Amino acid sequence: MNRKIRVLVVDDDSLLRKLIAEQLARADFDTVPAASGRAAMDLLREAEYDVVLLDIMMPDLSGLDALREIRQFEDAPEVIMLTADTSLATGVEAMRHGAYDYLTKPATLDEMETVIRKADEKRRLLKQNASLARPTAAGDETLPIVRQNSAMAALVAQAETAARSDSTVLLTGESGTGKDVLARLIHSKSTRQSMPMITVNCGALPEALFESEFFGHERGAFTGASSLRRGLLEASDGSTLFLDEIGDMPLVMQVKLLHFLEQGRFRRVGSTRDQNADVRVIAATNRNLPQEVKRQCFRADLFYRLNVVSLHVPPLRERPEDIPALIDFFLDLYRKRFVRPNLDLSTEARQRLYSYAWPGNVRELRNCLERAAAISPSDTIETNQIPSLSSESGGVTVRSAAQAAVAVPQSAANENTFSECSMRATEIANAPPRFSASLHALFIANCASTKLKPRPSAWPPKVDRMSVR
């Protein structure tokens, strides 16, 4: 969404007020006119404005008195004074009371536009600094985007293309595949890269705190709300908000998130004023959201609004070409962390990691290497120092599954029993392609040891097509 700067134009001269408002509107500002200081105060209590253009000389409430009242707002806009006095005294007095700057009438459109944009930038930075006083990002190291696999390389290319727009992005894939890494890549390639990306795990927030965390709250909004608190949307103003595990968001919050995505506005808890925020949203989930929609556990309208650009991150078992580079990255990471510059894997240990199916994906690989690096007494990590992958994660190694599948019963003494062998071969048809040729050869060798002559038609066609990569 493209954010427009909201400007409140306050002047008792109706002709000048209308002229300024129309000129700024043509320059793509969202302008609202006010005929007096009192009218301006009423408008400021109802809605949020980024900048106020305030005439100094007004009958009911002078510009300086209005400025003092505006500065009492907890989320006050920046104020630019308009004066017909060409001396410096009036402008200096206004800035001493908190005005951002002052302009002498009649100011040109270029002068007004330049000062308004600078004032808005200052206000946004102050709001973001206040919101970022508490940590919102997770992770202490930035993981790389490994793309040795062709499908992963194509995915990264799609992500870099999507980064150039402000469209919402939905990342799907199993837990631990690196959806957060892809989100950071999209943000880093976008026009918002100069601002920090804000990350929130929707599954880690208690349901009772969702609204306050997202939208913030006013002082006194509820018991314990002793001060104003800006939410994640305000912290993300001008940047990217990454909603991890979006499938865990409560239904009542899904309605409010949809409203923000459609309108670009929200309200803090306990407030009657609308707030604006220019936020690019990237969401991620390991759930099947279309199925969640059918089960009425996720709103269909929010799914359609998030699913503008959809990117699926494949599991690690489908991109074995990426495993060596990931292993090298994590080893280098733990060499530095544990101050062990010569830390490495033995050949047998590497082969064991290459052959594992990694049901926990990149996260499981990382944890496995960290534990091995922590407990290894020498700089060479041996096979016996690698955690028992199959017993700890519930997965099985690709090679152990292959050996079970290609084992031919010794009782198989004639061709009639070859159907059992074929059934076992079918069990390995879904093994990663890099192992398929060797499994084929091993199966044939085992058949030969039992003096069986397998028919080509009995061999699963899917395995026939595979080859070592």
C-alpha positions in Angstrom: 0.0 0.0 0.0 1.2 3.6 -0.8 1.1 5.8 2.2 -0.1 9.4 1.8 1.1 12.0 4.3 -2.0 13.4 6.2 -1.8 17.2 6.5 -4.2 19.3 8.5 -4.4 22.9 7.0 -5.5 25.4 9.6 -6.2 29.0 8.4 -9.1 31.4 9.0 -8.6 32.8 5.4 -11.0 30.6 3.4 -9.4 31.4 0.1 -5.9 30.7 1.2 -7.0 27.6 3.1 -8.7 26.2 0.0 -5.8 27.0 -2.3 -3.2 25.4 0.0 -5.3 22.3 0.5 -5.9 21.8 -3.2 -2.3 22.4 -4.2 -1.1 19.8 -1.6 -3.8 17.3 -2.7 -2.5 17.6 -6.3 1.0 16.8 -4.9 -0.4 13.5 -3.5 -0.9 14.6 0.1 -4.1 13.7 2.0 -5.3 17.1 3.1 -8.1 18.2 5.5 -9.0 21.9 6.0 -9.9 23.6 9.3 -11.2 27.1 9.6 -10.1 27.8 13.1 -7.8 26.6 16.0 -10.8 25.1 17.8 -12.0 23.2 14.7 -8.4 21.9 14.4 -8.4 20.6 18.0 -11.7 18.8 17.3 -10.3 17.1 14.2 -7.0 16.1 16.0 -9.0 14.3 18.7 -10.9 12.3 16.1 -8.1 11.2 13.8 -4.4 11.1 13.4 -2.5 13.6 11.3 1.2 13.6 10.4 1.7 17.3 9.9 -0.3 20.4 10.7 0.1 23.7 8.7 -1.0 26.2 11.3 -1.6 29.9 10.8 -0.3 32.1 13.6 -2.9 34.8 13.5 -6.4 33.5 14.1 -9.3 35.0 16.1 -10.7 32.3 18.5 -7.5 30.5 19.3 -4.2 31.9 18.2 -1.6 29.7 16.4 0.8 29.7 19.3 -2.0 28.8 21.8 -3.1 26.0 19.4 0.6 24.8 19.1 0.8 24.5 22.9 -2.3 22.4 23.0 -1.1 20.2 20.1 2.2 19.5 21.9 0.2 18.0 24.8 -1.1 15.2 22.6 0.6 11.9 23.4 1.1 11.2 19.7 1.4 14.8 18.5 1.8 15.6 14.8 4.6 17.9 13.6 3.6 21.5 13.3 4.7 24.0 10.6 3.7 27.6 11.3 2.4 30.0 8.6 3.0 33.7 9.2 2.7 36.9 7.3 5.3 38.5 9.6 8.6 38.7 7.6 10.6 39.3 10.8 12.3 36.3 12.5 10.9 37.0 15.9 7.5 35.2 15.4 9.0 32.2 13.7 11.7 31.8 16.4 9.0 32.1 19.1 7.0 29.3 17.5 9.9 27.0 17.2 10.8 27.6 20.8 7.3 26.3 21.7 7.8 23.1 19.6 7.1 23.9 16.0 9.1 22.0 13.5 9.6 25.0 11.2 7.8 28.1 9.9 7.0 29.4 6.4 6.3 33.0 5.4 3.2 33.7 3.4 2.7 33.3 0.5 4.8 30.1 0.5 5.3 28.3 -2.8 4.2 24.7 -3.3 7.8 23.5 -3.5 8.7 25.1 -0.2 5.6 23.6 1.5 6.2 20.1 0.1 9.9 20.0 1.1 9.2 21.1 4.7 6.2 18.8 5.1 8.1 15.7 3.9 11.0 16.5 6.2 8.7 17.0 9.2 6.9 13.7 8.4 10.2 11.8 8.1 11.2 13.1 11.6 7.9 12.0 13.1 8.1 8.6 11.6 11.6 8.0 12.8 10.6 9.1 16.4 7.7 6.7 16.4 9.8 3.8 15.1 12.6 4.4 17.6 10.0 4.4 20.4 8.4 1.2 19.1 11.8 -0.6 18.6 12.8 0.1 22.2 11.6 -3.5 22.9 13.1 -6.4 20.8 10.9 -7.7 18.1 13.2 -9.6 15.8 14.4 -13.1 16.3 17.7 -14.8 15.5 21.3 -13.8 16.0 22.7 -14.8 12.7 21.5 -14.2 9.2 21.3 -17.6 7.4 22.3 -17.6 3.7 20.0 -18.4 0.8 21.5 -21.6 -0.6 20.4 -22.2 -4.2 22.4 -25.1 -5.7 19.1 -26.8 -6.3 17.4 -25.6 -9.5 13.9 -25.4 -7.8 15.4 -23.3 -5.0 17.2 -21.0 -7.5 13.9 -20.4 -9.4 12.2 -19.6 -6.0 14.8 -17.0 -5.1 14.5 -15.4 -8.5 10.7 -15.2 -8.0 11.2 -13.7 -4.5 13.6 -11.0 -5.9 11.1 -10.1 -8.5 8.3 -9.9 -6.0 10.4 -7.7 -3.7 10.2 -4.8 -6.2 6.4 -4.4 -5.5 4.6 -3.7 -2.3 2.2 -6.6 -2.7 1.6 -9.0 0.2 3.5 -12.2 0.1 2.5 -15.6 1.5 5.3 -18.1 2.1 4.4 -21.7 2.6 6.4 -24.8 3.4 7.3 -27.2 6.2 8.6 -26.0 9.5 12.3 -25.3 9.5 12.7 -24.8 5.7 13.8 -21.2 6.0 10.7 -19.2 5.3 12.0 -16.4 7.6 15.3 -16.3 5.6 13.3 -15.8 2.4 11.3 -13.1 4.0 14.5 -11.2 5.0 15.7 -11.6 1.4 12.5 -10.0 0.0 12.8 -7.1 2.5 16.5 -6.6 1.7 15.7 -6.3 -2.1 12.7 -4.0 -1.6 12.5 -0.2 -1.5 12.0 -0.5 2.3 15.4 -2.0 2.9 16.7 1.0 4.8 14.2 0.3 7.6 14.4 -2.7 9.9 12.0 -5.6 9.2 9.7 -6.3 12.1 9.1 -10.0 12.9 6.3 -11.5 15.0 5.5 -15.1 15.6 1.7 -15.4 15.7 1.9 -18.7 17.5 4.0 -17.3 20.4 1.6 -14.5 21.3 -1.2 -15.2 23.9 -4.6 -14.5 22.4 -5.4 -11.9 25.1 -2.4 -9.8 24.0 -2.8 -10.0 20.3 -4.7 -6.7 19.8 -2.5 -4.7 22.1 0.7 -6.1 20.5 -0.5 -5.4 17.0 -2.3 -2.1 17.3 -0.9 -0.7 20.6 -3.0 0.8 23.4 -3.8 4.1 24.9 -3.0 5.0 28.5 -5.8 3.7 30.7 -7.3 1.5 28.0 -7.3 -1.4 30.5 -6.1 -2.3 33.9 -2.3 -2.0 33.9 -2.1 0.2 30.8 -0.2 3.0 32.6 1.2 4.6 29.5 0.7 4.8 25.7 2.2 1.9 23.8 2.7 1.7 20.1 2.1 -1.6 18.4 3.8 -3.6 15.8 2.0 -1.9 12.9 3.3 1.5 14.0 6.8 0.0 14.5 6.6 -1.3 10.9 5.5 2.1 9.4 7.5 2.5 6.2 9.0 -1.0 6.5 8.0 -4.7 6.3 6.0 -6.7 8.9 6.8 -10.4 8.8 3.9 -12.5 10.3 5.3 -15.9 11.0 2.9 -18.8 11.6 -0.1 -16.7 10.4 -2.2 -19.9 10.5 -2.1 -19.6 14.3 -3.7 -16.1 14.4 -7.1 -16.1 16.2 -10.2 -15.5 14.0 -11.1 -12.3 15.8 -7.7 -10.8 15.0 -7.9 -12.0 11.4 -10.9 -9.7 10.8 -8.9 -6.7 12.1 -5.8 -7.6 10.1 -7.9 -7.8 7.0 -9.4 -4.4 7.7 -5.9 -2.9 8.0 -4.7 -4.6 4.8 -7.6 -3.1 3.0 -7.7 0.4 4.4 -4.2 1.0 5.7 -5.7 2.3 9.0 -6.2 0.9 12.5 -7.1 2.0 16.0 -5.1 1.5 19.2 -7.0 -0.3 22.0 -8.9 2.3 23.9 -8.7 5.0 21.2 -11.3 6.6 19.0 -8.8 7.9 16.5 -7.8 6.1 13.3 -4.0 5.7 12.8 -2.3 5.3 9.4 0.6 3.0 8.7 2.4 2.2 5.5 3.3 -1.4 6.0 4.3 -4.2 3.5 3.1 -7.5 5.0 4.8 -10.9 4.4 3.1 -13.9 6.0 4.4 -17.5 6.5 2.8 -20.7 7.5 3.5 -24.4 7.6 -0.3 -25.2 7.5 -2.4 -25.9 4.5 -4.4 -22.7 4.5 -7.0 -23.8 1.9 -7.8 -26.8 4.1 -8.0 -24.5 7.1 -10.4 -22.3 5.2 -12.6 -25.3 4.5 -12.5 -26.2 8.2 -13.5 -22.6 9.0 -10.3 -22.2 11.1 -9.0 -19.4 8.8 -10.9 -16.7 7.0 -11.2 -17.1 3.3 -11.2 -13.3 2.6 -7.9 -12.9 4.6 -6.4 -15.9 2.7 -7.2 -14.3 -0.6 -5.8 -10.9 0.5 -2.5 -12.5 1.7 -2.2 -14.9 -1.2 -1.3 -12.2 -3.8 2.2 -13.5 -4.3 2.5 -17.1 -3.2 6.0 -18.8 -2.8 6.5 -22.4 -1.6 9.8 -23.3 0.1 10.6 -26.9 -0.7 11.8 -29.2 2.2 15.4 -30.1 2.4 14.9 -33.7 1.3 13.8 -32.3 -2.1 16.9 -30.2 -2.5 19.9 -32.4 -1.4 22.2 -30.4 -3.6 21.9 -27.6 -0.9 23.0 -29.8 2.0 26.9 -29.5 1.5 26.7 -25.7 1.3 24.5 -25.5 4.4 26.9 -27.8 6.3 29.8 -25.6 5.4 28.0 -22.5 6.5 27.0 -23.9 9.9 30.5 -25.4 10.5 32.0 -22.0 9.9 29.5 -20.5 12.2 30.4 -22.9 15.0 34.1 -22.5 14.4 33.8 -18.9 15.3 31.3 -19.4 18.1 33.3 -22.1 19.9 36.7 -20.6 18.9 37.7 -23.8 17.1 39.1 -22.7 13.7 40.0 -26.3 12.6 36.6 -27.8 13.3 35.5 -30.1 10.5 33.6 -33.3 9.7 35.2 -36.6 8.9 34.4 -38.1 5.5 32.1 -40.8 7.1 30.3 -38.1 9.1 29.7 -36.0 6.1 28.3 -39.0 4.2 25.9 -39.7 7.0 24.6 -36.2 6.9 24.3 -36.2 3.1 22.2 -39.5 3.2 19.8 -38.4 5.9 16.2 -37.4 4.9 16.0 -34.4 7.3 12.4 -34.3 8.3 13.2 -31.3 10.5 14.7 -29.5 7.5 17.4 -26.9 7.9 16.6 -26.3 11.5 17.3 -30.0 12.3 20.6 -29.8 10.4 21.7 -26.8 12.2 20.9 -28.2 15.7 22.6 -31.5 14.8 25.8 -29.7 13.8 25.7 -27.4 16.9 25.4 -30.4 19.2 28.2 -32.3 17.4 30.5 -29.3 17.6 29.7 -28.8 21.3 30.5 -32.4 22.3 33.3 -33.4 20.0 36.5 -33.7 22.0 38.7 -33.2 18.9 38.5 -30.9 15.9 37.3 -33.7 13.7 33.7 -34.6 14.2 33.4 -38.4 13.8 30.2 -40.4 13.0 29.8 -41.5 16.6 29.7 -37.9 17.8 26.7 -37.1 15.5 23.3 -37.5 17.3 21.3 -40.6 16.5 19.2 -38.9 13.9 16.7 -41.6 13.3 15.9 -42.1 17.0 15.8 -38.5 18.0 13.8 -37.0 15.2 11.6 -39.9 14.2 13.1 -39.9 10.7 15.1 -42.5 8.9 18.2 -42.2 6.8 17.8 -42.5 3.1 20.4 -45.3 2.9 18.9 -47.3 5.7 15.5 -47.1 4.1 17.1 -48.2 0.8 18.8 -51.2 2.3 15.5 -52.4 3.8 13.7 -51.8 0.6 16.2 -53.6 -1.7 16.7 -56.6 0.6 15.4 -59.7 -1.3 14.0 -62.5 0.8 16.3 -65.6 0.8 13.2 -67.7 0.3 12.6 -66.1 -3.1 13.7 -69.1 -5.3 11.7 -68.5 -8.4 10.3 -65.8 -10.7 6.8 -66.1 -9.2 8.1 -64.6 -5.9 9.6 -61.7 -7.8 6.4 -59.7 -7.2 7.5 -59.3 -3.6 10.8 -57.9 -4.7 9.0 -55.5 -7.0 6.8 -54.3 -4.2 9.9 -53.6 -2.1 11.5 -51.7 -5.1 8.3 -49.6 -5.3 8.9 -48.6 -1.6 12.1 -46.7 -2.7 10.6 -45.1 -5.8 10.2 -41.9 -3.7 13.8 -41.8 -2.5 15.9 -38.7 -3.4 17.1 -39.0 -7.0 20.7 -38.8 -6.1 20.5 -42.3 -4.6 18.2 -44.0 -7.1 20.8 -45.4 -9.5 22.8 -47.0 -6.8 19.6 -48.4 -5.2 18.7 -49.9 -8.6 22.1 -51.6 -8.9 21.9 -52.8 -5.3 18.5 -54.3 -5.9 19.6 -56.1 -9.0 22.7 -57.5 -7.2 20.5 -58.8 -4.4 18.2 -60.4 -6.9 21.2 -62.0 -8.6 22.3 -63.4 -5.3 19.0 -65.3 -5.1 19.3 -66.4 -8.8 16.2 -64.4 -9.8 15.8 -62.8 -13.2 13.8 -59.7 -12.8 11.6 -58.7 -15.8 12.0 -55.0 -16.9 8.3 -54.6 -16.8 8.3 -55.5 -13.1 10.7 -52.7 -12.2 8.9 -49.5 -11.1 9.0 -47.1 -14.0 9.6 -44.1 -11.8 12.9 -45.6 -10.5 13.9 -46.4 -14.1 13.9 -42.8 -15.0 16.0 -41.6 -12.1 19.8 -41.1 -12.3 22.5 -40.0 -10.0 22.9 -36.3 -9.8 
